[in-house]
Amino acid sequence: MNKNTDIPFHARHEDELLTLDEVAEILQTSPNTVRWWRQIGTGPDFFKIGRRLYTTVGDLRRFIREQRLAARPVIGRPRAV
């Protein structure tokens, strides 16, 4: 079994490297979706080491946080009087 999948995401170190496939698994989406996000510049930041793409746990956490905050309404809903 892969040692990275034995450690829960919340317990991983910020600088740990993740592959595109690991990111897709964590986000419960397909690797092609993550590739598309990378292509259009909306996904987590990736960088290359040789021919492989990586991101860090910290960058993925930041992406998740940004997505969560973007989903919140800026102005609260009006209350009924």
URLIN-V317757 format. One record per residue. RES is the residue in one small letter. PHI is phi in degrees with one decimal (* if undefined). OMEGA is omega as a letter, one per 30 degrees, with the letter a starting at -180 (NA if undefined). Layout:
# URLIN-V317757
res=[RES/RES]
phi=[PHI/PHI]
omega=[OMEGA/OMEGA]
This chain:
# URLIN-V317757
res=[m/n/k/n/t/d/i/p/f/h/a/r/h/e/d/e/l/l/t/l/d/e/v/a/e/i/l/q/t/s/p/n/t/v/r/w/w/r/q/i/g/t/g/p/d/f/f/k/i/g/r/r/l/y/t/t/v/g/d/l/r/r/f/i/r/e/q/r/l/a/a/r/p/v/i/g/r/p/r/a/v]
phi=[*/-67.7/-63.9/-69.3/-81.5/-77.0/-99.2/-61.3/-56.5/-65.9/-97.2/-80.1/-73.9/-55.9/-91.1/-64.9/-84.6/-126.6/-82.6/-59.2/-65.6/-66.8/-62.3/-60.0/-65.8/-63.4/-83.3/54.5/-138.1/-82.5/-58.0/-65.3/-64.2/-64.5/-60.9/-64.4/-57.0/-63.9/-60.6/-94.2/81.6/-107.7/-89.2/-64.5/-70.6/-118.3/-141.9/-104.0/-123.2/67.1/-100.4/-96.7/-95.9/-138.2/-137.1/-105.5/-58.7/-61.1/-65.2/-68.6/-61.7/-62.8/-60.7/-62.1/-61.9/-61.5/-66.1/-65.1/-68.8/-67.6/-80.6/-80.0/-69.9/-72.7/-110.8/-63.8/-72.0/-66.8/-89.7/-70.8/-93.6]
omega=[a/a/a/a/l/a/l/a/a/a/a/l/a/a/l/a/l/l/l/l/l/l/l/l/l/a/l/l/a/l/l/l/l/l/l/l/l/a/a/l/a/a/l/l/l/l/a/l/a/l/a/l/l/l/l/l/l/l/l/l/l/l/l/l/l/l/l/a/l/a/l/l/l/l/a/l/l/l/l/a/NA]
